[in-house]
């Protein structure tokens, strides 16, 4: 069946016909049906999807997670290597910064999310702190930049300016990273 805005399989394999609200077709932005969520954990098939660029197709055989920069032992872990490392499961809330944007007056640019760009889920993976420890994060590292596999040119201007960090803020970032 061909994909259309109201029914079809999205980039994460979810069926848009399950009640997800299409906020943008490409890149795929689907809002969870807020009124259909009746449990503490959001069902996977109803979890919202927020993309700035098309969903990349990754090949597990060639995938590499690289940790480089302010580390003593740069790492490049393959998918299978990463899957063999100890994991933790945590319940956490994930919310798009634009959640409820449709209610703003005056209207602002961006996907016009209602109330469904938020969800609670059990997330399982290798803790970032464990990977940074393995790589030997240097003492004076000030920030961690996460770079995904998605690529593109932003169509929306940045909505805010990130303030410069002071030395004190850098120390707080290191403490948070060490506790993760």
Number of C-alpha atoms within 10 A of each C-alpha: 6 6 11 13 17 15 17 16 16 20 17 10 9 19 17 22 14 14 17 24 21 21 19 16 12 15 15 19 23 27 25 29 18 20 8 13 15 9 8 10 15 20 15 13 15 23 24 24 22 18 14 16 17 13 16 11 9 10 9 10 9 8 14 16 14 13 21 15 14 18 17 14 16 16 17 15 15 15 15 12 11 16 12 9 12 10 14 10 12 11 12 12 13 13 15 15 10 18 17 16 19 17 13 9 7 6 10 13 11 15 18 18 23 19 18 24 24 22 21 17 17 13 12 11 13 15 15 13 15 17 16 22 15 15 20 17 23 15 10 11 14 17 15 14 7 6 9 8 10 13 12 8 7 9 9 10 8 8 9 6 6 7 6 7 11 10 11 9 13 15 16 14 16 18 11 11 17 14 10 9
